[in-house]
């Protein structure tokens, strides 16, 4: 299975951000990346793993009971 290598600009587009955000993730070593000579690429699977790892699930709140004395 071939894993697509994305440029920083392509990764930013998929995240819906500017190129500055993925560059910061790379500089802070918060996402895996590949160096191809002087070029930096992000594997599509690494970007998907980053998104999955930072997805916050909603909290289901219990319904308040009405008519109860406090």
N, C-alpha and C positions, 0 to 999 in steps of 0.2 A: 504494500500500500504506500503510495507516494504522498508525502506531506508537503503541502504548498508552502513556499517561503515568501513571506510578505515583506514589503518595504515598510519603513516607519510610517510613511504617508498612507499606505494601504491599511495598516493596522489602525491608524488614527481614524480613518474613514469608517472602518467597521465598528470602532468604539464610539463614534460620533463626537470626536474631540479634535483638537488641533494636533499637529505633529509633536508639539512640546510635551504632551502627556506621556505618550509611549517612550519618548527619549528619556524622560525623568524615571519611568519605570525601569528602563535599561540601566541608567546610571546608578540607581539605588539597588540594583540587582533584585528587583521584585518580580521580574518576568524572565523566563529563559529566552536566550537569543543565540544567534549563530553569526560568527564573523566570517565573511567571505572576502578575504583580502582586507581592504579598508572599509568595506561595506558591512552594514549591520542588517540582518534579516531576522524576522520573528516567525517561527513555525506556526502554522495555522492551529495546530493542536495545542501549542503553548498558549496562544491567545484565547482559545476556547477554555482551557484549563483555568486561566486567570479569571475569565468571566464567571465560570462555574464556582470557583473558589471565593469569589467576592459577591455572589448573589445572596441577598438577604431575603429570607422567607417571611411572609406576613405573620403576625401574631393573631391568633384567634382569641378574642376577648370573650369572657363569659358575659352573658346578658345580665344586667342588673335586675334584681327582683324589686318590683314595685309594690307599694302598699305595706311594706314591712317597717315597723317602728325601729328607729335607730337607737 
